[in-house]
Amino acid sequence: VQLQASGGGLVHAGGSLRLSCAASGSIFSINVMGWYRQASEKKRELVARINSSGSTHYLDSVKGWFTISRDNAKNTVYLQMKSLKPEDTAVYYCNVDGEDWSEADFDSWGQGTLVTVSS
């Protein structure tokens, strides 16, 4: 299963960006879809995730500012980010887990998309 992320870029503080991540390949079902980020010289951290029933979980510092959503028909997960701050600058990675048509579990990562927030 391959993931293609897009939507990163340079934005001024207070601005907004929308990230997208489309999964493709031998997908039978998708369970959890999520976004992680890794800032320079920091560990990768979970930003938000959404499960198959639509339940969401957010990093405390982005609650109220970021919204995760998914389009099951398109096997795509989105991350709407508003009121961005310089500390949100990082490479954002999408992650998807599920089951493929051979009934094997998969856990795939996207290639990462850079979000830079200038002050």
Helices and strands as residue ranges (DSSP letters): E 2-6, E 9-12, E 17-24, E 27-38, E 45-50, E 56-58, G 60-62, E 66-71, E 76-81, G 86-88, E 90-100, E 105-109, E 113-118
